[in-house]
Amino acid sequence: MPSALIDLILPARCAGCGAPGSIACAACTAELVRAPASRPPDPAPPGLPPCWSATVYDGAARRMLLAYKERGRTALAPVLGQSLAAVAAKALYGRPSRVILVPVPSARAASRARGHDPVRAIATAAAAVLRRRGMVVSVAPVLGLARRVADQSGLGSAERAANLSGAFTVAGDRLAGVLEAQGRSRDRSGGGPHGRLRGGSSGGFGGGSHGGSPGGFYGGFRGAGTAVALVDDIVTTGATLAEAARAFAAMGLPPRSAITIAATRRKRDTPGSSTLSS
């Protein structure tokens, strides 16, 4: 029986500590929002944007993420979304006029096996929280895999970087549509004339046309105050997020930050040291 159905039938227990009463008790929920912080990997891969996480991948946070991703406890998405929203609010300092949350995609086989896209659902929940706080936020699932990649489990940082090199691509027309729709929404709400670029694009995207070079088009949105934040649930070496950042930078819209629920503790590739990784 799917875990989501079990949650409806049986008395709920906290996925983090097992306490009865709810799928996420107050103490475990508080742990996920208490101390978002910069937790960069060490060593950090080239091109990784500033990396922020809610907590360390351990204890209740680890149990909750495993329950959510691997055991079908999809009712945890709003709780994890609150956690990610707390990270985003900390990472996106200066309150940008517009925010684009870009979930890192799962491999197709993993999504089929799980029956859902866990990172996209968390990003969507986080966006709802941030909108209630007055931010203009969109979720843009525009990253895709350009080629097959190997399972990352058990790979070191150099192996992960090699495995993912050139693997991500950005669906430019879909991204452009998200950016322009967000700009129109901001204009209607009185947020200023940032929905249409001046001199950079005619606003038409038929056939992938961006009214000039992609870098000039997307760079104009960056200049208008748009901040891109890459989203993942857990990060280990930073290789995945660095490759995603490369794909966006090639479009002229380098991410402001990378945000996650948790950063793992791992041993560095050099002997004798243990550090936080993202």
N, C-alpha and C positions, 0 to 999 in steps of 0.2 A: 504494500500500500504506500503511495507517495507520502513523503513527510508532510507536505502542505495539507493533505487531507487528514493525516493523523493529528495535526495541530488543531483542526476543527472539532475532532471527535473526543480526544483525550484531554485531560487537564494540562494546561501549558506548563512547561518547565523552561527555565532560562537556558539558552544555548551556551552561555558563558560559564555558569557555575552550577546549573542543575536545580536552583531554587524554584519551588513551585509558585505559580501565580501568573507568570507572563513569559513570553518567548525571550524577553530581554529585561532582566531586573534593573532596578534603579541604579544599583552599584556598578553593574557591568556597563550599562549605558553611559554612566558618568565617566567611566574609565576611557571610553571611546571619544569623549569630547573635551576632557579635562586639559590636556596639554599638547595641542598641535605644535609642532616645532620643525625646524630645519633639520633633516636627518639625511645628509648626503652620503652616498657610498664612499668608501675609502678602500681602494682607489676609485675615483670617479671616471667613467668613460668620457672621451672627448665629445663635446657637443651636448652634454646633459644640462638642461636648464636647472635653476634652483629647485631643489627637491624637498618637499614638505610631507610629513606624515602625521597621523593622529597619535600613533603609539608604536610600540615595538611588537613584532609578530611573536607573541608569547602569551601564555596564560589564557585569560578569558577572551582576549581579542583573537587569538589563534583559534580557539574552539568555536567562536562565533563565525569567523570567516570560513572555516572548514564546514560547519553546519550549513551555512548559506550556499557555498559553491558546490560542495560535493554531496550533500545529504538532502538537498531539496528544500531547505528551510527558507523559502523565498519570502516569507513574512518578515524576515530580518532586513529586507531592503530599505524600509523607511528609517530604521535605527542606524544602519550603516550610512544612509544618505545624510542623516544629521551629523554624523561624524565627519564625513567628507566635506560638508558645508562649513563646518568649523575650521577645517584645514584650509579650504579655499579662502575664507574670510581673512585668515592670517597670512596666507601666501600672496594674495592679490592686494598688497598694500597700495595705498593711494586711491582706492576705490575707482577702478577704471569705469568709463562710461558704459562699456558693454563687455560681457564675458562670454566666451565660447568654451564649453567643456567638451573635450574630445576623448571619448573612451577608447582605450586600447582594445582592439578586437581579440576575441578568442579564436583559436583554430576551429574550423568548421566542425571537425569531428568532436571536439570537446563541447561545443555548443549543442550539437545534436544529442550527445550523451547526457548532458545536464538538463536539456529541455528548455533552457533559457540562456540569455546573455547576461551574466552576473554583473559585469562592470558597467554596461550600458544602463542597467536598472538602477544601480547605485548612483550613477551620474544624474539620471533623471530625477531621482528622489532628492539629491542634493540641490539640483537646480530649483525645484519647487520651494525648498527651504529658503534659498537665497532670494528668490523672487518675493517671498513674503517679507523679506527685510528691505525691499525696495530696489534690489539690483536688477539690471536688465541682463538676463542669462538665457542662453540657448544651449541645447545639447546637440552636437554635430557628430554623428557616427560616420565619419567620412574616411577613416583610415581603413585600408584593406591590404591584404597580403598579395604582393606581386609574384610570389613564387612559394614553393613549399619550403618549410623550415623543419628542422629536427626538433624533437622533444627537448626542452631546455633542462629538464631534471638531471641533476648530477653534473652539469657543465660548469666549468669555472668562468671567470669574467672574460678572459680572452676568447674562450671557445664560444661563449654566448654572443660576443660581439661579432665574431666571424660568421656564426650561424645566421645572424639577423642582418648582416651588412647588405644594404640595398633591398631589404625584404618588404618594406612598407611603401605604399603609394597613397596619395591623397586624391579623392574624387573631387576634382576642382569645380565642376559645375554644381555639384551638390553643396559644396562649401560656399560657393558664391551665392547660391540661393538662400542659405541660412543667414549669411551676412546681410544681404539686402533685405530679407524679411525682418530681421532684427532691427535694422536701421529704420524701416518704415514704422515698425511698432514704436520705436523711441520717438520718432517725429510726431506720431499721433498723441503720445503721452506728454508732449511738450519738452522732450529731452534735448532738442536742438537739431540742426540740419545735418545729421551725420549719415542719413540713410542713403544718400547719393553722392558719389565722389565727383569732385569737380576736376575736369581735365584728365581723369584717369580712365574712365569707362563710361560708355553710353548706357550702361545698365542692362544691355542685352547679352544673354549667354547662350543663345542658340548655337548648337554645334560646337560648344566649348569655347566660343570667342569671349575674350575678356577685355576687349577694347584696347589691346596693347600687350606688353609683356606681362606674364603672370606676376612677376615680382613687383612691377609697378602697380598693378591692380590691387593685390592683397596688401602691399605696403601702404597704400592709401588708407585702408581700413585701420591698419596699425596706427597710422598718424592721427586718425580720428578717435583714438582712444579705445580700440578693441584689444582685449587681452585674451590670448589663448592659453588654456590650462589643460595639459594632458592628464588623463585620469587612468589609474590602475588600482587594483585592490591591494596587492602586495608587490613589493619590489625587492630584488635580491642583489643584483650587481649594477642595475641601472642601464643594462644593454638595450632592453626593449624600449625604454623611454628615450634613450639617446637616439635610437634609430627612428622612432616616431618624430622626434624633434628635427632630425635631419630632413625628413620628408616635408615637414611644414616649412622649415627654413628655405628649402628649395623653391617653395611657392611664394616666398617673400613675406611670410608671416611667422617668424620664429616664436615659439611659445614663451610666455612670460614665466611659467613655472610648470612643474610636474607635481601632482598631488595624489596621495594614496592613503588608504586606511592604515597600513602598517609597513614598517621597514624591518627586514629580517636581521637577526644577528647571525653573522657568518664568520668563518675564519678567512682571513685574507689569503691571497694566492702565495704570499710570502710566509714562511713558517713562523710560528710563535706569536701570532697576534690575532685577537678577536675584536671585531668592530661592528658597529651598526652598518647595515647596507641598505641601499634603496635602488 
